[in-house]
Amino acid sequence: MTPAAAKKGLLDVFAERSGKRPLTVDVGDVASGLYMSILSTDMYRIQTLISEVPRDVGMLLEKPAPLLRTLCLRSQDSFLAESEARTLFDFLPSAPGIQRLELRGFPL
């Protein structure tokens, strides 16, 4: 699912048609609010989650994600605040199969 699909209101249609199959969700640089329905109801079947909106980390990582294999958080000029870093740290045990964690573009 892409940001363009979310903007057009197709997210629920795609989620329904996919049945119970695993999902790849690319939030892109769209506010995560567009993705709240899928993130609140189908996080358990998301295998890949990509976001370029680091300020939404808390919203993205609220639910357990037992199938999550790849989590990519990207930023051009931001950093993980202490609360966002804590959210990420607390979330990781709910994604026991995570194989790839990418934090790109965050200043050290």
N, C-alpha and C positions, 0 to 999 in steps of 0.2 A: 504494500500500500504506500502510496506516495502522497506528498503534500498537495499536489494538484487534485488527486482523487478526493482527499478530505475536504478541500475547499469547495468542490462541486457537490458535496453531500453524498458521495458514493460509498463512504466508509462502511456504513451499516449494511449496505447491499453486498459489498465484497465480503464482509465478515459473515453474513448469513450464508452466502453461497459457498464459502470455504468449509462449511460444516464444522468438524472438529479437528481439521488438519492444522499442523503447525503454521505459524505466521511469521513473516518478516515485516516489521513496521519501521518505516523511515519517516520520522517526524520532520526532518529537514530543519528549516529555520522558521517554521510555522509555529505559532503558539500552541502548546500542548493541549489547550482547551478543546481544540477540534478533535483530538484523539481520546478525550476522556471516556467516551462510551466503550471503546475497544480496550483501553487500558484498565478500566474498572471491571469489565466483565470477561475479558479474554486474555488477561496477562498470563494465565496459567498455560497458554498454548503458544506464546510468543517465543520464537527461537532466536531472532535477531532484533535488536532494538537500537536504532540510530537516532541521535538528536544533536542538533546544532544550537540548541537553546538551553544552555547550562543553568539558567535561573529557574528552570522548570524541573530540576532533578527530583525534588521532593514529590511533585505531582506524578512524574514518570515512574517512580520506584516505590509506590505505596503498597502494591500487592505482591504476594509471592510469585516467583517465576520459575517453576521447577524445570521447564524445558529450555530456559534461556541458555544459549551457548555463546552469543556475542553481544556485548554491550559497548557501543561507541558513543562517547560524549565529545563533541567537537566545539571549539570556540576560536574566534579570531582574536579577541582582545579581552577576555574575561578570565576569571579564576574561580575555583571552587571555594566558596565561603566556608567557614568552619561548620555551619549547620548543614550545608549541602554535602560536605565531605563526610560528616557523621551519618547523614541519610544514606549515602552510598555504602559506607562501611557497614551499617546496620542491615542494608538490603542484601548484601552478598551472600550471607548464609541461606537466604530463601531461593538462591539460584545455584544449587550445588553442582550443576553440570557446566558452569561457566568455563569456557576455554579461552576466550579472548576478551580482554578488557582494554579498551583504547580510550585514553584521555589525550586528545590531540589539541594543541594550540593553547594550552594553559601555561601561563608563565610560572616559573618556579619561585 
